[in-house]
Amino acid sequence: MNIRLLLIKSLDGFLSFLFYDFVPCIYCTTGPYIIYIYYIVSMNTS
């Protein structure tokens, strides 16, 4: 097994893990928070 190929495969797996698991997790936790901040700001400006 080529070391370089193995490294590329593991990096690809890591990137897909970040994209599919980590990013939705961040969106899950910050999404409602961002909506809350937007609500506060719109209440203050109007």
Short mmCIF file of the C-alpha atoms (twelve columns), coordinates in Angstrom:
data_MODEL
# 
_entry.id   MODEL 
# 
loop_
_atom_site.group_PDB 
_atom_site.id 
_atom_site.type_symbol 
_atom_site.label_atom_id 
_atom_site.label_alt_id 
_atom_site.label_comp_id 
_atom_site.label_asym_id 
_atom_site.label_seq_id 
_atom_site.Cartn_x 
_atom_site.Cartn_y 
_atom_site.Cartn_z 
_atom_site.pdbx_PDB_model_num 
ATOM 1  C CA . MET A 1  0.000   0.000  0.000  1 
ATOM 2  C CA . ASN A 2  1.334   3.383  -0.959 1 
ATOM 3  C CA . ILE A 3  1.808   5.709  2.019  1 
ATOM 4  C CA . ARG A 4  0.858   8.739  -0.034 1 
ATOM 5  C CA . LEU A 5  -2.356  7.140  -1.277 1 
ATOM 6  C CA . LEU A 6  -3.251  6.118  2.263  1 
ATOM 7  C CA . LEU A 7  -2.633  9.685  3.459  1 
ATOM 8  C CA . ILE A 8  -4.831  11.100 0.692  1 
ATOM 9  C CA . LYS A 9  -7.602  8.620  1.514  1 
ATOM 10 C CA . SER A 10 -7.498  9.440  5.216  1 
ATOM 11 C CA . LEU A 11 -7.452  13.169 4.481  1 
ATOM 12 C CA . ASP A 12 -10.448 12.758 2.179  1 
ATOM 13 C CA . GLY A 13 -12.271 10.858 4.899  1 
ATOM 14 C CA . PHE A 14 -11.399 13.565 7.418  1 
ATOM 15 C CA . LEU A 15 -12.625 16.337 5.130  1 
ATOM 16 C CA . SER A 16 -15.888 14.540 4.423  1 
ATOM 17 C CA . PHE A 17 -16.284 13.992 8.178  1 
ATOM 18 C CA . LEU A 18 -15.782 17.711 8.759  1 
ATOM 19 C CA . PHE A 19 -18.203 18.659 6.007  1 
ATOM 20 C CA . TYR A 20 -20.985 16.215 6.820  1 
ATOM 21 C CA . ASP A 21 -20.782 15.996 10.622 1 
ATOM 22 C CA . PHE A 22 -19.001 19.068 11.973 1 
ATOM 23 C CA . VAL A 23 -20.581 21.744 9.771  1 
ATOM 24 C CA . PRO A 24 -24.223 20.700 10.403 1 
ATOM 25 C CA . CYS A 25 -23.385 20.526 14.108 1 
ATOM 26 C CA . ILE A 26 -22.134 24.123 14.044 1 
ATOM 27 C CA . TYR A 27 -25.225 25.176 12.082 1 
ATOM 28 C CA . CYS A 28 -27.458 23.383 14.580 1 
ATOM 29 C CA . THR A 29 -25.953 25.184 17.553 1 
ATOM 30 C CA . THR A 30 -25.468 28.646 16.005 1 
ATOM 31 C CA . GLY A 31 -28.546 28.814 13.744 1 
ATOM 32 C CA . PRO A 32 -31.119 29.610 16.461 1 
ATOM 33 C CA . TYR A 33 -28.594 31.940 18.106 1 
ATOM 34 C CA . ILE A 34 -28.150 33.894 14.866 1 
ATOM 35 C CA . ILE A 35 -31.935 34.096 14.441 1 
ATOM 36 C CA . TYR A 36 -32.230 35.374 18.026 1 
ATOM 37 C CA . ILE A 37 -29.583 38.062 17.424 1 
ATOM 38 C CA . TYR A 38 -31.323 39.065 14.182 1 
ATOM 39 C CA . TYR A 39 -34.613 39.354 16.066 1 
ATOM 40 C CA . ILE A 40 -33.061 41.564 18.775 1 
ATOM 41 C CA . VAL A 41 -31.402 43.802 16.174 1 
ATOM 42 C CA . SER A 42 -34.582 44.191 14.130 1 
ATOM 43 C CA . MET A 43 -36.533 45.044 17.293 1 
ATOM 44 C CA . ASN A 44 -33.966 47.695 18.206 1 
ATOM 45 C CA . THR A 45 -33.836 49.327 14.782 1 
ATOM 46 C CA . SER A 46 -37.590 49.570 14.236 1 
# 
